[in-house]
Amino acid sequence: MIRNFMVAIILASISLSSAIAATDSCQEQRDDIKVKLEEALKNGNIAEQNSLKIALDKVNVYCTDERQSNRAKQNLSKKERKVKKEELDLEEAKAELDEAKINGEYLNVLKKERKTKEKELDLEEARAELKQAQDDYNRLTK
């Protein structure tokens, strides 16, 4: 039950992160800023309007699709490395659990089982992040 709850939290956080992904195309960033700017205009929020105008100017000046594609590629590589690290950590945790079982140390076995479950969740989260990074990269390199 706890495992299902944790997986749900992980997936929710990943889908939220996709909504605010740093690897949005330049046009998507402009569109998002324009929507927020219109809302700030409706609400009469001058400080927010000024901040959003500055953000829009920066996107117009500095954002290129090539740069965003490179950023997505770097993020993808980073997430691939993280998955490999989490896989190694899980293997290590399983080995420690097996060793504790061989030694017959009940409390240590419980501790190692918890650690192994934690590492499994970490790996699931890393894989979900990798999938998001792959989706971002594929979307930007079409």
The first five atom37 places (N, CA, C, CB, O) and aatype in JSON, in Angstrom:
{
  "aatype": [12, 9, 1, 2, 13, 12, 19, 0, 9, 9, 10, 0, 15, 9, 15, 10, 15, 15, 0, 9, 0, 0, 16, 3, 15, 4, 5, 6, 5, 1, 3, 3, 9, 11, 19, 11, 10, 6, 6, 0, 10, 11, 2, 7, 2, 9, 0, 6, 5, 2, 15, 10, 11, 9, 0, 10, 3, 11, 19, 2, 19, 18, 4, 16, 3, 6, 1, 5, 15, 2, 1, 0, 11, 5, 2, 10, 15, 11, 11, 6, 1, 11, 19, 11, 11, 6, 6, 10, 3, 10, 6, 6, 0, 11, 0, 6, 10, 3, 6, 0, 11, 9, 2, 7, 6, 18, 10, 2, 19, 10, 11, 11, 6, 1, 11, 16, 11, 6, 11, 6, 10, 3, 10, 6, 6, 0, 1, 0, 6, 10, 11, 5, 0, 5, 3, 3, 18, 2, 1, 10, 16, 11],
  "atom_mask": [
    [1, 1, 1, 1, 1],
    [1, 1, 1, 1, 1],
    [1, 1, 1, 1, 1],
    [1, 1, 1, 1, 1],
    [1, 1, 1, 1, 1],
    [1, 1, 1, 1, 1],
    [1, 1, 1, 1, 1],
    [1, 1, 1, 1, 1],
    [1, 1, 1, 1, 1],
    [1, 1, 1, 1, 1],
    [1, 1, 1, 1, 1],
    [1, 1, 1, 1, 1],
    [1, 1, 1, 1, 1],
    [1, 1, 1, 1, 1],
    [1, 1, 1, 1, 1],
    [1, 1, 1, 1, 1],
    [1, 1, 1, 1, 1],
    [1, 1, 1, 1, 1],
    [1, 1, 1, 1, 1],
    [1, 1, 1, 1, 1],
    [1, 1, 1, 1, 1],
    [1, 1, 1, 1, 1],
    [1, 1, 1, 1, 1],
    [1, 1, 1, 1, 1],
    [1, 1, 1, 1, 1],
    [1, 1, 1, 1, 1],
    [1, 1, 1, 1, 1],
    [1, 1, 1, 1, 1],
    [1, 1, 1, 1, 1],
    [1, 1, 1, 1, 1],
    [1, 1, 1, 1, 1],
    [1, 1, 1, 1, 1],
    [1, 1, 1, 1, 1],
    [1, 1, 1, 1, 1],
    [1, 1, 1, 1, 1],
    [1, 1, 1, 1, 1],
    [1, 1, 1, 1, 1],
    [1, 1, 1, 1, 1],
    [1, 1, 1, 1, 1],
    [1, 1, 1, 1, 1],
    [1, 1, 1, 1, 1],
    [1, 1, 1, 1, 1],
    [1, 1, 1, 1, 1],
    [1, 1, 1, 0, 1],
    [1, 1, 1, 1, 1],
    [1, 1, 1, 1, 1],
    [1, 1, 1, 1, 1],
    [1, 1, 1, 1, 1],
    [1, 1, 1, 1, 1],
    [1, 1, 1, 1, 1],
    [1, 1, 1, 1, 1],
    [1, 1, 1, 1, 1],
    [1, 1, 1, 1, 1],
    [1, 1, 1, 1, 1],
    [1, 1, 1, 1, 1],
    [1, 1, 1, 1, 1],
    [1, 1, 1, 1, 1],
    [1, 1, 1, 1, 1],
    [1, 1, 1, 1, 1],
    [1, 1, 1, 1, 1],
    [1, 1, 1, 1, 1],
    [1, 1, 1, 1, 1],
    [1, 1, 1, 1, 1],
    [1, 1, 1, 1, 1],
    [1, 1, 1, 1, 1],
    [1, 1, 1, 1, 1],
    [1, 1, 1, 1, 1],
    [1, 1, 1, 1, 1],
    [1, 1, 1, 1, 1],
    [1, 1, 1, 1, 1],
    [1, 1, 1, 1, 1],
    [1, 1, 1, 1, 1],
    [1, 1, 1, 1, 1],
    [1, 1, 1, 1, 1],
    [1, 1, 1, 1, 1],
    [1, 1, 1, 1, 1],
    [1, 1, 1, 1, 1],
    [1, 1, 1, 1, 1],
    [1, 1, 1, 1, 1],
    [1, 1, 1, 1, 1],
    [1, 1, 1, 1, 1],
    [1, 1, 1, 1, 1],
    [1, 1, 1, 1, 1],
    [1, 1, 1, 1, 1],
    [1, 1, 1, 1, 1],
    [1, 1, 1, 1, 1],
    [1, 1, 1, 1, 1],
    [1, 1, 1, 1, 1],
    [1, 1, 1, 1, 1],
    [1, 1, 1, 1, 1],
    [1, 1, 1, 1, 1],
    [1, 1, 1, 1, 1],
    [1, 1, 1, 1, 1],
    [1, 1, 1, 1, 1],
    [1, 1, 1, 1, 1],
    [1, 1, 1, 1, 1],
    [1, 1, 1, 1, 1],
    [1, 1, 1, 1, 1],
    [1, 1, 1, 1, 1],
    [1, 1, 1, 1, 1],
    [1, 1, 1, 1, 1],
    [1, 1, 1, 1, 1],
    [1, 1, 1, 1, 1],
    [1, 1, 1, 0, 1],
    [1, 1, 1, 1, 1],
    [1, 1, 1, 1, 1],
    [1, 1, 1, 1, 1],
    [1, 1, 1, 1, 1],
    [1, 1, 1, 1, 1],
    [1, 1, 1, 1, 1],
    [1, 1, 1, 1, 1],
    [1, 1, 1, 1, 1],
    [1, 1, 1, 1, 1],
    [1, 1, 1, 1, 1],
    [1, 1, 1, 1, 1],
    [1, 1, 1, 1, 1],
    [1, 1, 1, 1, 1],
    [1, 1, 1, 1, 1],
    [1, 1, 1, 1, 1],
    [1, 1, 1, 1, 1],
    [1, 1, 1, 1, 1],
    [1, 1, 1, 1, 1],
    [1, 1, 1, 1, 1],
    [1, 1, 1, 1, 1],
    [1, 1, 1, 1, 1],
    [1, 1, 1, 1, 1],
    [1, 1, 1, 1, 1],
    [1, 1, 1, 1, 1],
    [1, 1, 1, 1, 1],
    [1, 1, 1, 1, 1],
    [1, 1, 1, 1, 1],
    [1, 1, 1, 1, 1],
    [1, 1, 1, 1, 1],
    [1, 1, 1, 1, 1],
    [1, 1, 1, 1, 1],
    [1, 1, 1, 1, 1],
    [1, 1, 1, 1, 1],
    [1, 1, 1, 1, 1],
    [1, 1, 1, 1, 1],
    [1, 1, 1, 1, 1],
    [1, 1, 1, 1, 1],
    [1, 1, 1, 1, 1]
  ],
  "atom_positions": [
    [[0.83, -1.19, 0.0], [0.0, 0.0, 0.0], [0.87, 1.25, 0.0], [-0.94, 0.0, 1.21], [0.63, 2.19, -0.76]],
    [[1.89, 1.26, 0.87], [2.79, 2.41, 0.92], [3.52, 2.55, -0.41], [3.81, 2.26, 2.09], [3.72, 3.66, -0.91]],
    [[3.89, 1.41, -0.98], [4.6, 1.42, -2.27], [3.73, 2.07, -3.34], [4.99, -0.02, -2.68], [4.21, 2.9, -4.11]],
    [[2.46, 1.69, -3.41], [1.55, 2.27, -4.4], [1.39, 3.77, -4.19], [0.19, 1.59, -4.34], [1.33, 4.54, -5.15]],
    [[1.33, 4.18, -2.93], [1.21, 5.59, -2.6], [2.45, 6.35, -3.07], [1.0, 5.78, -1.08], [2.34, 7.44, -3.65]],
    [[3.63, 5.77, -2.81], [4.87, 6.42, -3.21], [4.97, 6.53, -4.74], [6.08, 5.65, -2.65], [5.39, 7.56, -5.27]],
    [[4.59, 5.47, -5.43], [4.61, 5.5, -6.89], [3.67, 6.59, -7.4], [4.22, 4.13, -7.48], [4.01, 7.3, -8.35]],
    [[2.5, 6.71, -6.79], [1.55, 7.75, -7.2], [2.14, 9.14, -7.0], [0.23, 7.61, -6.42], [1.98, 10.02, -7.85]],
    [[2.82, 9.34, -5.89], [3.45, 10.64, -5.62], [4.54, 10.92, -6.65], [4.05, 10.67, -4.19], [4.65, 12.03, -7.16]],
    [[5.33, 9.91, -6.95], [6.41, 10.08, -7.92], [5.84, 10.45, -9.28], [7.25, 8.79, -8.03], [6.31, 11.39, -9.92]],
    [[4.83, 9.73, -9.72], [4.24, 10.01, -11.03], [3.6, 11.39, -11.06], [3.22, 8.95, -11.39], [3.66, 12.08, -12.08]],
    [[2.97, 11.79, -9.97], [2.36, 13.12, -9.92], [3.43, 14.2, -10.01], [1.54, 13.29, -8.62], [3.25, 15.21, -10.69]],
    [[4.54, 13.99, -9.32], [5.61, 15.0, -9.36], [6.24, 15.08, -10.74], [6.68, 14.68, -8.31], [6.63, 16.15, -11.18]],
    [[6.34, 13.94, -11.41], [6.89, 13.95, -12.76], [5.97, 14.68, -13.72], [7.13, 12.52, -13.25], [6.44, 15.48, -14.54]],
    [[4.67, 14.42, -13.63], [3.75, 15.11, -14.53], [3.71, 16.6, -14.22], [2.34, 14.51, -14.43], [3.52, 17.41, -15.13]],
    [[3.88, 16.97, -12.97], [3.95, 18.39, -12.63], [5.22, 19.0, -13.21], [3.91, 18.59, -11.1], [5.19, 20.12, -13.72]],
    [[6.32, 18.27, -13.12], [7.57, 18.81, -13.64], [7.51, 18.99, -15.15], [8.73, 17.9, -13.26], [8.18, 19.88, -15.69]],
    [[6.73, 18.16, -15.84], [6.61, 18.34, -17.28], [5.9, 19.64, -17.61], [5.87, 17.15, -17.91], [6.14, 20.24, -18.65]],
    [[5.03, 20.08, -16.71], [4.31, 21.33, -16.94], [5.24, 22.53, -16.82], [3.15, 21.46, -15.96], [4.97, 23.59, -17.38]],
    [[6.33, 22.37, -16.08], [7.27, 23.47, -15.89], [8.66, 23.08, -16.38], [7.32, 23.88, -14.42], [9.66, 23.54, -15.83]],
    [[8.72, 22.25, -17.39], [10.0, 21.74, -17.89], [10.87, 22.88, -18.4], [9.78, 20.71, -18.99], [10.39, 23.79, -19.07]],
    [[12.15, 22.8, -18.08], [13.1, 23.8, -18.54], [13.41, 23.6, -20.01], [14.39, 23.75, -17.71], [14.05, 24.45, -20.64]],
    [[12.97, 22.5, -20.56], [13.27, 22.19, -21.95], [12.07, 22.41, -22.87], [13.76, 20.77, -22.07], [11.92, 21.71, -23.87]],
    [[11.24, 23.36, -22.53], [10.16, 23.74, -23.44], [10.77, 24.45, -24.64], [9.1, 24.65, -22.72], [11.83, 25.07, -24.52]],
    [[10.12, 24.35, -25.77], [10.61, 25.08, -26.95], [10.46, 26.58, -26.67], [9.82, 24.66, -28.24], [9.73, 26.99, -25.77]],
    [[11.17, 27.36, -27.45], [11.1, 28.81, -27.27], [9.67, 29.32, -27.48], [12.06, 29.53, -28.24], [9.2, 30.19, -26.74]],
    [[9.0, 28.77, -28.48], [7.62, 29.2, -28.74], [6.71, 28.85, -27.57], [7.1, 28.55, -30.02], [5.84, 29.64, -27.21]],
    [[6.9, 27.67, -26.98], [6.08, 27.28, -25.82], [6.33, 28.23, -24.65], [6.4, 25.82, -25.4], [5.4, 28.6, -23.93]],
    [[7.59, 28.62, -24.46], [7.9, 29.56, -23.38], [7.23, 30.9, -23.63], [9.42, 29.74, -23.25], [6.65, 31.49, -22.73]],
    [[7.32, 31.38, -24.87], [6.67, 32.66, -25.21], [5.16, 32.59, -24.96], [6.94, 33.04, -26.68], [4.57, 33.5, -24.37]],
    [[4.56, 31.49, -25.41], [3.11, 31.33, -25.24], [2.73, 31.31, -23.76], [2.64, 30.04, -25.92], [1.75, 31.94, -23.37]],
    [[3.5, 30.58, -22.95], [3.22, 30.52, -21.51], [3.32, 31.9, -20.87], [4.19, 29.55, -20.81], [2.47, 32.28, -20.06]],
    [[4.35, 32.63, -21.23], [4.54, 33.96, -20.66], [3.41, 34.89, -21.09], [5.91, 34.56, -21.09], [2.9, 35.67, -20.29]],
    [[3.01, 34.8, -22.35], [1.92, 35.66, -22.85], [0.61, 35.38, -22.13], [1.74, 35.47, -24.36], [-0.14, 36.31, -21.81]],
    [[0.33, 34.12, -21.87], [-0.89, 33.76, -21.13], [-0.84, 34.37, -19.73], [-1.06, 32.22, -21.05], [-1.82, 34.95, -19.26]],
    [[0.3, 34.24, -19.07], [0.45, 34.8, -17.72], [0.38, 36.32, -17.75], [1.77, 34.34, -17.08], [-0.16, 36.94, -16.84]],
    [[0.94, 36.92, -18.8], [0.9, 38.37, -18.93], [-0.53, 38.86, -19.11], [1.77, 38.82, -20.12], [-0.91, 39.87, -18.51]],
    [[-1.32, 38.17, -19.9], [-2.73, 38.54, -20.08], [-3.48, 38.46, -18.76], [-3.4, 37.64, -21.12], [-4.32, 39.32, -18.45]],
    [[-3.19, 37.44, -17.98], [-3.84, 37.3, -16.68], [-3.42, 38.43, -15.73], [-3.5, 35.93, -16.05], [-4.25, 38.97, -15.0]],
    [[-2.14, 38.78, -15.77], [-1.67, 39.88, -14.92], [-2.32, 41.2, -15.35], [-0.14, 39.99, -14.99], [-2.62, 42.04, -14.5]],
    [[-2.52, 41.38, -16.65], [-3.19, 42.59, -17.14], [-4.64, 42.65, -16.64], [-3.16, 42.64, -18.67], [-5.12, 43.69, -16.21]],
    [[-5.33, 41.5, -16.71], [-6.71, 41.44, -16.23], [-6.8, 41.77, -14.75], [-7.31, 40.06, -16.49], [-7.73, 42.45, -14.31]],
    [[-5.82, 41.29, -13.98], [-5.83, 41.5, -12.53], [-5.21, 42.83, -12.12], [-5.09, 40.37, -11.85], [-5.25, 43.18, -10.94]],
    [[-4.66, 43.56, -13.06], [-4.06, 44.84, -12.74], [-2.79, 44.72, -11.92], [0.0, 0.0, 0.0], [-2.42, 45.65, -11.2]],
    [[-2.12, 43.59, -12.02], [-0.9, 43.36, -11.25], [0.3, 43.9, -12.04], [-0.72, 41.83, -10.94], [0.87, 43.2, -12.88]],
    [[0.66, 45.14, -11.75], [1.7, 45.83, -12.51], [3.07, 45.21, -12.29], [1.73, 47.31, -12.13], [3.85, 45.08, -13.24]],
    [[3.38, 44.83, -11.07], [4.69, 44.23, -10.79], [4.85, 42.92, -11.57], [4.85, 43.96, -9.27], [5.9, 42.66, -12.15]],
    [[3.81, 42.13, -11.58], [3.84, 40.86, -12.33], [3.96, 41.13, -13.83], [2.56, 40.02, -12.04], [4.67, 40.43, -14.54]],
    [[3.25, 42.16, -14.31], [3.33, 42.52, -15.73], [4.76, 42.87, -16.12], [2.38, 43.7, -16.05], [5.28, 42.41, -17.14]],
    [[5.4, 43.69, -15.28], [6.77, 44.1, -15.56], [7.72, 42.91, -15.57], [7.24, 45.14, -14.53], [8.58, 42.8, -16.45]],
    [[7.57, 42.01, -14.6], [8.42, 40.83, -14.54], [8.22, 39.95, -15.77], [8.12, 40.02, -13.26], [9.18, 39.43, -16.33]],
    [[6.98, 39.79, -16.17], [6.69, 38.94, -17.32], [7.18, 39.57, -18.63], [5.2, 38.66, -17.4], [7.6, 38.86, -19.54]],
    [[7.11, 40.89, -18.73], [7.63, 41.56, -19.93], [9.14, 41.37, -20.03], [7.29, 43.07, -19.9], [9.67, 41.15, -21.12]],
    [[9.81, 41.45, -18.9], [11.26, 41.22, -18.88], [11.56, 39.77, -19.28], [11.85, 41.51, -17.47], [12.46, 39.52, -20.08]],
    [[10.8, 38.84, -18.73], [11.0, 37.42, -19.06], [10.77, 37.18, -20.56], [10.05, 36.53, -18.23], [11.52, 36.45, -21.19]],
    [[9.74, 37.8, -21.11], [9.45, 37.64, -22.53], [10.58, 38.22, -23.39], [8.11, 38.33, -22.89], [10.97, 37.62, -24.39]],
    [[11.09, 39.38, -22.98], [12.22, 39.98, -23.7], [13.43, 39.04, -23.68], [12.59, 41.34, -23.09], [14.1, 38.87, -24.69]],
    [[13.7, 38.44, -22.52], [14.85, 37.53, -22.41], [14.66, 36.3, -23.28], [15.06, 37.11, -20.94], [15.61, 35.85, -23.92]],
    [[13.46, 35.75, -23.3], [13.2, 34.59, -24.16], [13.4, 34.98, -25.62], [11.76, 34.04, -23.94], [14.01, 34.24, -26.39]],
    [[12.89, 36.16, -26.01], [13.03, 36.61, -27.4], [14.49, 36.82, -27.78], [12.26, 37.9, -27.61], [14.88, 36.55, -28.92]],
    [[15.31, 37.29, -26.84], [16.7, 37.58, -27.14], [17.58, 36.33, -27.07], [17.23, 38.64, -26.19], [18.39, 36.09, -27.96]],
    [[17.42, 35.55, -26.01], [18.39, 34.48, -25.73], [17.95, 33.07, -26.11], [18.71, 34.5, -24.3], [18.79, 32.2, -26.28]],
    [[16.68, 32.84, -26.25], [16.21, 31.48, -26.47], [16.31, 31.1, -27.94], [14.77, 31.32, -25.98], [15.82, 31.82, -28.82]],
    [[16.95, 29.97, -28.2], [16.96, 29.4, -29.55], [16.55, 27.94, -29.43], [18.37, 29.56, -30.23], [16.8, 27.29, -28.41]],
    [[15.95, 27.43, -30.48], [15.54, 26.03, -30.45], [16.75, 25.11, -30.37], [14.71, 25.7, -31.7], [16.69, 24.04, -29.75]],
    [[17.86, 25.52, -30.99], [19.09, 24.72, -30.91], [19.58, 24.64, -29.46], [20.18, 25.33, -31.82], [19.98, 23.57, -28.99]],
    [[19.56, 25.75, -28.77], [19.99, 25.77, -27.37], [19.08, 24.89, -26.51], [20.01, 27.22, -26.83], [19.55, 24.15, -25.64]],
    [[17.78, 24.99, -26.75], [16.84, 24.17, -25.98], [17.03, 22.68, -26.29], [15.39, 24.59, -26.3], [16.92, 21.84, -25.4]],
    [[17.32, 22.37, -27.54], [17.57, 20.98, -27.92], [18.83, 20.46, -27.23], [17.7, 20.86, -29.45], [18.85, 19.34, -26.74]],
    [[19.87, 21.28, -27.2], [21.11, 20.89, -26.5], [20.87, 20.71, -25.01], [22.2, 21.95, -26.72], [21.39, 19.77, -24.4]],
    [[20.08, 21.59, -24.44], [19.76, 21.48, -23.01], [18.99, 20.18, -22.74], [18.93, 22.7, -22.55], [19.24, 19.5, -21.74]],
    [[18.07, 19.85, -23.62], [17.3, 18.61, -23.46], [18.21, 17.39, -23.59], [16.17, 18.54, -24.51], [18.05, 16.41, -22.87]],
    [[19.17, 17.46, -24.51], [20.11, 16.35, -24.69], [20.99, 16.18, -23.45], [21.0, 16.59, -25.94], [21.23, 15.05, -23.01]],
    [[21.45, 17.28, -22.88], [22.25, 17.22, -21.65], [21.43, 16.65, -20.5], [22.79, 18.61, -21.28], [21.92, 15.84, -19.72]],
    [[20.19, 17.08, -20.41], [19.31, 16.59, -19.35], [19.06, 15.09, -19.52], [17.97, 17.35, -19.37], [19.02, 14.35, -18.54]],
    [[18.9, 14.65, -20.75], [18.7, 13.23, -21.03], [19.91, 12.41, -20.59], [18.43, 13.01, -22.54], [19.76, 11.36, -19.96]],
    [[21.1, 12.89, -20.91], [22.33, 12.19, -20.49], [22.43, 12.13, -18.98], [23.57, 12.89, -21.07], [22.81, 11.1, -18.41]],
    [[22.09, 13.22, -18.33], [22.13, 13.27, -16.86], [21.16, 12.25, -16.26], [21.78, 14.68, -16.36], [21.5, 11.55, -15.31]],
    [[19.96, 12.16, -16.82], [18.96, 11.22, -16.3], [19.37, 9.77, -16.57], [17.59, 11.5, -16.93], [19.1, 8.89, -15.76]],
    [[20.03, 9.52, -17.71], [20.53, 8.17, -18.0], [21.57, 7.76, -16.97], [21.12, 8.1, -19.43], [21.57, 6.63, -16.48]],
    [[22.48, 8.69, -16.63], [23.49, 8.4, -15.61], [22.84, 8.14, -14.25], [24.5, 9.56, -15.49], [23.28, 7.27, -13.5]],
    [[21.81, 8.9, -13.94], [21.12, 8.72, -12.66], [20.47, 7.34, -12.59], [20.06, 9.82, -12.46], [20.52, 6.69, -11.54]],
    [[19.86, 6.88, -13.68], [19.24, 5.55, -13.68], [20.31, 4.49, -13.45], [18.5, 5.29, -15.02], [20.1, 3.56, -12.67]],
    [[21.45, 4.61, -14.13], [22.53, 3.63, -13.94], [23.01, 3.62, -12.5], [23.7, 3.94, -14.89], [23.26, 2.56, -11.93]],
    [[23.14, 4.8, -11.91], [23.58, 4.89, -10.51], [22.57, 4.22, -9.59], [23.78, 6.36, -10.09], [22.94, 3.47, -8.69]],
    [[21.29, 4.49, -9.82], [20.25, 3.9, -8.97], [20.19, 2.39, -9.14], [18.88, 4.52, -9.3], [19.91, 1.66, -8.18]],
    [[20.45, 1.9, -10.35], [20.5, 0.46, -10.57], [21.63, -0.17, -9.77], [20.66, 0.13, -12.07], [21.46, -1.23, -9.15]],
    [[22.79, 0.48, -9.78], [23.93, -0.02, -9.01], [23.64, 0.03, -7.51], [25.19, 0.79, -9.32], [23.97, -0.91, -6.78]],
    [[23.03, 1.1, -7.06], [22.68, 1.23, -5.64], [21.71, 0.12, -5.22], [22.06, 2.61, -5.36], [21.83, -0.43, -4.13]],
    [[20.76, -0.19, -6.09], [19.8, -1.25, -5.79], [20.5, -2.61, -5.72], [18.68, -1.28, -6.84], [20.21, -3.41, -4.83]],
    [[21.39, -2.86, -6.66], [22.14, -4.12, -6.63], [22.93, -4.25, -5.33], [23.1, -4.21, -7.84], [22.96, -5.32, -4.71]],
    [[23.55, -3.16, -4.91], [24.32, -3.16, -3.67], [23.41, -3.42, -2.47], [25.06, -1.82, -3.5], [23.76, -4.19, -1.58]],
    [[22.26, -2.78, -2.45], [21.32, -2.97, -1.34], [20.83, -4.42, -1.29], [20.12, -2.02, -1.48], [20.68, -4.99, -0.21]],
    [[20.58, -5.01, -2.46], [20.15, -6.41, -2.49], [21.26, -7.34, -1.99], [19.74, -6.81, -3.93], [20.98, -8.32, -1.29]],
    [[22.5, -7.04, -2.35], [23.63, -7.85, -1.88], [23.76, -7.76, -0.36], [24.94, -7.39, -2.56], [24.01, -8.76, 0.31]],
    [[23.58, -6.55, 0.18], [23.64, -6.37, 1.63], [22.5, -7.13, 2.31], [23.57, -4.87, 2.0], [22.69, -7.71, 3.39]],
    [[21.34, -7.13, 1.7], [20.2, -7.86, 2.25], [20.49, -9.36, 2.25], [18.92, -7.56, 1.43], [20.22, -10.05, 3.24]],
    [[21.02, -9.87, 1.15], [21.36, -11.29, 1.08], [22.37, -11.66, 2.16], [21.91, -11.64, -0.31], [22.26, -12.72, 2.79]],
    [[23.35, -10.8, 2.36], [24.38, -11.05, 3.37], [23.76, -11.07, 4.77], [25.48, -9.98, 3.3], [24.11, -11.92, 5.59]],
    [[22.85, -10.15, 5.03], [22.19, -10.1, 6.34], [21.35, -11.35, 6.56], [21.31, -8.84, 6.46], [21.28, -11.87, 7.68]],
    [[20.71, -11.85, 5.5], [19.91, -13.07, 5.62], [20.81, -14.27, 5.92], [19.11, -13.32, 4.33], [20.46, -15.13, 6.73]],
    [[21.96, -14.32, 5.27], [22.91, -15.42, 5.5], [23.39, -15.41, 6.95], [24.11, -15.32, 4.54], [23.52, -16.46, 7.58]],
    [[23.66, -14.21, 7.46], [24.14, -14.08, 8.84], [23.03, -14.3, 9.86], [24.75, -12.7, 9.05], [23.31, -14.5, 11.04]],
    [[21.78, -14.28, 9.42], [20.65, -14.55, 10.3], [20.36, -13.45, 11.31], [0.0, 0.0, 0.0], [19.81, -13.72, 12.38]],
    [[20.73, -12.24, 10.99], [20.5, -11.11, 11.9], [19.14, -10.49, 11.57], [21.66, -10.03, 11.79], [19.01, -9.72, 10.61]],
    [[18.14, -10.84, 12.36], [16.76, -10.45, 12.07], [16.59, -8.94, 11.94], [15.84, -10.97, 13.17], [16.0, -8.47, 10.97]],
    [[17.1, -8.18, 12.9], [16.92, -6.72, 12.85], [17.66, -6.12, 11.66], [17.42, -6.07, 14.15], [17.18, -5.19, 11.02]],
    [[18.82, -6.66, 11.37], [19.58, -6.17, 10.23], [18.87, -6.51, 8.92], [21.01, -6.77, 10.24], [18.91, -5.73, 7.97]],
    [[18.23, -7.67, 8.87], [17.47, -8.05, 7.68], [16.33, -7.06, 7.45], [16.91, -9.49, 7.82], [16.1, -6.63, 6.32]],
    [[15.62, -6.71, 8.51], [14.52, -5.74, 8.37], [15.04, -4.39, 7.86], [13.8, -5.55, 9.72], [14.44, -3.77, 6.99]],
    [[16.15, -3.97, 8.42], [16.75, -2.7, 8.01], [17.16, -2.75, 6.53], [17.99, -2.38, 8.89], [16.92, -1.8, 5.78]],
    [[17.76, -3.84, 6.12], [18.21, -3.98, 4.73], [17.03, -4.12, 3.77], [19.15, -5.19, 4.59], [17.1, -3.67, 2.63]],
    [[15.94, -4.74, 4.23], [14.74, -4.82, 3.39], [14.16, -3.44, 3.14], [13.68, -5.73, 4.06], [13.75, -3.11, 2.03]],
    [[14.13, -2.62, 4.2], [13.64, -1.24, 4.04], [14.53, -0.46, 3.07], [13.58, -0.51, 5.41], [14.05, 0.27, 2.21]],
    [[15.84, -0.65, 3.23], [16.78, 0.05, 2.36], [16.59, -0.39, 0.91], [18.24, -0.2, 2.82], [16.64, 0.43, 0.0]],
    [[16.38, -1.68, 0.7], [16.18, -2.2, -0.65], [14.91, -1.63, -1.26], [16.12, -3.74, -0.64], [14.9, -1.24, -2.43]],
    [[13.84, -1.57, -0.49], [12.58, -1.0, -0.99], [12.76, 0.48, -1.34], [11.46, -1.16, 0.05], [12.22, 0.96, -2.34]],
    [[13.52, 1.18, -0.51], [13.81, 2.59, -0.78], [14.55, 2.74, -2.11], [14.64, 3.2, 0.36], [14.23, 3.61, -2.92]],
    [[15.53, 1.88, -2.31], [16.32, 1.94, -3.55], [15.46, 1.58, -4.76], [17.52, 0.98, -3.45], [15.66, 2.14, -5.84]],
    [[14.51, 0.67, -4.59], [13.59, 0.34, -5.69], [12.75, 1.56, -6.07], [12.68, -0.84, -5.3], [12.53, 1.84, -7.25]],
    [[12.29, 2.28, -5.06], [11.51, 3.5, -5.32], [12.37, 4.57, -5.99], [10.91, 4.05, -4.02], [11.92, 5.26, -6.9]],
    [[13.62, 4.69, -5.52], [14.53, 5.66, -6.13], [14.74, 5.33, -7.61], [15.88, 5.67, -5.39], [14.77, 6.22, -8.46]],
    [[14.88, 4.04, -7.89], [15.07, 3.63, -9.28], [13.82, 3.91, -10.12], [15.43, 2.13, -9.35], [13.94, 4.38, -11.25]],
    [[12.66, 3.64, -9.58], [11.41, 3.95, -10.3], [11.31, 5.44, -10.6], [10.19, 3.49, -9.48], [10.92, 5.84, -11.7]],
    [[11.66, 6.25, -9.62], [11.62, 7.7, -9.82], [12.61, 8.13, -10.9], [11.92, 8.44, -8.5], [12.28, 8.94, -11.77]],
    [[13.82, 7.57, -10.85], [14.83, 7.91, -11.85], [14.38, 7.49, -13.25], [16.17, 7.24, -11.5], [14.61, 8.22, -14.22]],
    [[13.75, 6.34, -13.35], [13.25, 5.88, -14.66], [12.13, 6.79, -15.17], [12.74, 4.43, -14.57], [12.05, 7.06, -16.37]],
    [[11.28, 7.25, -14.28], [10.2, 8.16, -14.68], [10.79, 9.49, -15.16], [9.22, 8.4, -13.5], [10.33, 10.07, -16.14]],
    [[11.82, 9.98, -14.46], [12.49, 11.22, -14.87], [13.17, 11.03, -16.22], [13.52, 11.65, -13.81], [13.16, 11.94, -17.06]],
    [[13.76, 9.86, -16.43], [14.41, 9.57, -17.7], [13.38, 9.57, -18.83], [15.14, 8.21, -17.65], [13.63, 10.11, -19.9]],
    [[12.24, 8.97, -18.59], [11.19, 8.95, -19.61], [10.75, 10.37, -19.96], [9.97, 8.12, -19.13], [10.54, 10.7, -21.12]],
    [[10.61, 11.2, -18.93], [10.23, 12.6, -19.17], [11.31, 13.31, -19.99], [10.01, 13.34, -17.83], [10.99, 14.06, -20.91]],
    [[12.57, 13.07, -19.66], [13.67, 13.69, -20.4], [13.69, 13.2, -21.85], [15.02, 13.38, -19.72], [13.95, 13.98, -22.77]],
    [[13.42, 11.91, -22.06], [13.35, 11.37, -23.42], [12.21, 12.02, -24.2], [13.18, 9.84, -23.39], [12.37, 12.38, -25.36]],
    [[11.07, 12.16, -23.55], [9.92, 12.79, -24.2], [10.24, 14.24, -24.58], [8.69, 12.74, -23.29], [9.91, 14.69, -25.67]],
    [[10.88, 14.97, -23.65], [11.26, 16.36, -23.92], [12.21, 16.44, -25.11], [11.9, 17.0, -22.68], [12.05, 17.26, -26.01]],
    [[13.22, 15.57, -25.09], [14.21, 15.57, -26.16], [13.56, 15.26, -27.51], [15.33, 14.55, -25.87], [13.81, 15.94, -28.5]],
    [[12.72, 14.23, -27.52], [12.05, 13.86, -28.77], [11.15, 14.98, -29.28], [11.22, 12.58, -28.57], [11.07, 15.22, -30.49]],
    [[10.47, 15.65, -28.37], [9.57, 16.74, -28.75], [10.35, 17.91, -29.35], [8.76, 17.22, -27.53], [9.89, 18.56, -30.29]],
    [[11.53, 18.18, -28.8], [12.31, 19.33, -29.26], [13.14, 19.04, -30.5], [13.21, 19.79, -28.15], [13.59, 19.98, -31.17]],
    [[13.35, 17.79, -30.82], [14.19, 17.47, -31.98], [13.38, 16.98, -33.17], [15.22, 16.42, -31.6], [13.94, 16.43, -34.11]],
    [[12.08, 17.18, -33.13], [11.23, 16.78, -34.27], [11.59, 17.56, -35.5], [9.74, 16.97, -33.94], [10.98, 17.37, -36.55]]
  ]
}
